[in-house]
């Protein structure tokens, strides 16, 4: 029965494979960036965000949200990054990125760039709310607005790179055709 579930239309093997590859990307890119550039490389270039955003855009909101939760959790377990003090707000932020990117692209039929922008704004709002609600419980002594502004400021190079590279990666639908089994 398990095999039949994986083969049905709701969870096609190609989508599961793509989800796994994007999860691996979300784990390996931060590791490589931190090794090459140190801790500031991750905060500046936001390598974990790529797999989550692409997953939402290509695979939809459920897979995007799953990647947003699973990627930072697995990374924390396997590599110790992100730190436990920022993990809960980051999980919320990334889950919202994946969810909103998928909803914007699939349900609202927004273009890739508009879907990315909407996901980025929603994710930053969710980050601020998570810091406000979860911060005191996890020992994160930060003001939500200042935390989000600092996050955006430090991550401007990564945000700019995402807005350029992700649309280029998705150009002409090559990745979408692969995931849908047409390429």
C-alpha positions in Angstrom: 0.0 0.0 0.0 2.8 2.5 0.8 4.2 2.2 -2.7 0.7 2.9 -4.2 0.3 6.0 -2.1 3.6 7.4 -3.4 2.6 6.7 -7.0 -0.8 8.4 -6.9 -1.4 11.9 -8.3 -1.3 13.6 -4.9 2.3 12.6 -4.2 4.0 11.7 -7.5 7.4 10.2 -7.3 9.0 13.1 -9.2 7.5 15.6 -6.7 8.9 13.5 -3.8 12.2 13.3 -5.5 12.3 17.0 -6.1 11.4 17.7 -2.5 14.3 15.5 -1.4 16.7 17.3 -3.7 15.6 20.7 -2.5 15.9 19.6 1.1 19.4 18.4 0.4 20.1 21.8 -1.3 18.8 23.6 1.7 21.2 21.6 3.9 24.3 21.7 1.7 24.3 25.3 0.6 24.4 26.8 4.1 27.1 24.3 5.1 29.2 25.4 2.1 28.6 29.1 2.6 29.5 28.9 6.2 32.7 26.9 5.4 33.7 29.4 2.8 32.5 32.7 4.3 32.0 32.0 8.0 28.8 32.6 9.9 28.2 36.0 8.3 28.0 34.2 4.9 24.7 32.6 5.9 23.2 35.8 7.4 24.3 37.8 4.3 23.5 35.3 1.5 20.5 33.4 3.0 21.5 30.0 1.3 18.8 28.0 3.2 16.0 30.1 1.6 16.6 28.9 -2.0 15.4 25.4 -1.6 12.3 26.5 0.4 11.3 29.2 -2.1 11.9 27.1 -5.1 10.0 24.2 -3.5 7.0 26.5 -2.9 7.1 27.8 -6.4 7.5 24.5 -8.1 5.8 22.0 -5.8 3.1 24.1 -4.2 2.3 25.3 -0.7 2.3 22.0 1.1 5.8 21.0 -0.1 7.0 24.6 0.4 5.8 24.7 4.0 7.2 21.2 4.6 10.6 22.3 3.3 10.4 25.5 5.4 10.0 23.4 8.5 12.2 20.4 7.7 15.2 22.2 6.3 16.2 24.3 9.4 15.2 21.5 11.8 17.4 18.9 10.0 20.2 21.4 9.6 20.1 22.2 13.3 20.3 18.5 14.2 23.0 17.7 11.6 25.2 20.8 11.7 24.2 22.8 14.7 23.1 25.6 12.4 20.9 27.6 12.9 21.5 28.1 16.6 18.8 27.0 19.0 18.1 30.5 20.0 17.0 31.5 16.5 15.6 28.2 15.3 11.9 28.6 16.2 11.5 32.0 14.5 13.4 30.8 11.5 11.2 27.7 11.1 8.2 30.0 11.1 9.7 32.4 8.7 10.8 29.7 6.2 7.5 27.8 6.5 5.7 30.9 5.5 8.1 31.5 2.6 7.4 28.1 1.2 3.6 28.3 1.9 3.1 31.8 0.4 5.4 31.2 -2.6 3.3 28.1 -3.4 -0.1 29.8 -2.9 1.0 32.9 -4.9 2.3 30.8 -7.8 -0.3 28.0 -7.9 -3.5 29.5 -6.5 -3.1 33.2 -7.4 -1.3 32.5 -10.7 1.3 35.2 -9.9 4.5 35.3 -11.8 7.7 34.0 -10.2 9.0 37.4 -9.2 5.7 38.6 -7.6 5.4 35.2 -5.9 8.9 35.6 -4.4 8.3 39.2 -3.3 5.0 38.3 -1.7 6.6 35.3 0.1 9.5 37.4 1.3 7.2 40.1 2.8 4.9 37.5 4.4 7.9 35.6 5.8 9.4 38.7 7.3 6.1 39.6 8.9 5.8 36.0 10.3 9.4 36.3 11.6 8.5 39.5 13.5 5.4 37.8 14.9 7.4 34.7 15.9 10.0 36.8 17.6 7.3 38.7 19.5 5.4 35.5 20.5 8.2 33.0 20.9 11.1 35.1 21.8 10.5 35.4 25.5 9.8 31.7 25.8 13.0 30.7 24.1 15.3 33.3 25.7 15.5 35.5 22.6 15.7 39.0 23.9 15.0 41.0 20.8 12.5 43.6 19.7 10.6 42.2 16.8 10.8 45.2 14.5 14.5 45.7 15.1 15.1 42.0 14.7 13.3 41.9 11.3 15.0 45.2 10.1 18.4 43.7 11.1 17.6 40.5 9.3 16.7 42.3 6.1 19.7 44.6 6.3 22.1 41.8 6.8 20.4 39.7 4.1 20.1 42.3 1.4 22.8 40.7 -0.8 21.0 37.3 -0.5 17.6 38.9 -1.1 18.9 40.5 -4.3 20.5 37.3 -5.4 17.3 35.3 -4.8 15.3 37.8 -6.8 17.7 37.4 -9.8 18.8 33.8 -9.6 15.5 32.0 -8.7 13.6 33.5 -11.8 16.6 32.6 -13.9 16.6 29.0 -12.6 12.9 28.7 -13.3 13.2 30.4 -16.7 11.4 28.6 -19.6 9.9 26.1 -17.2 12.6 23.5 -17.4 12.5 22.6 -13.7 8.7 22.7 -13.7 8.7 20.3 -16.7 11.0 17.9 -14.9 8.9 18.0 -11.7 5.7 17.4 -13.7 7.3 14.6 -15.7 7.3 16.4 -19.0 11.0 17.0 -19.4 
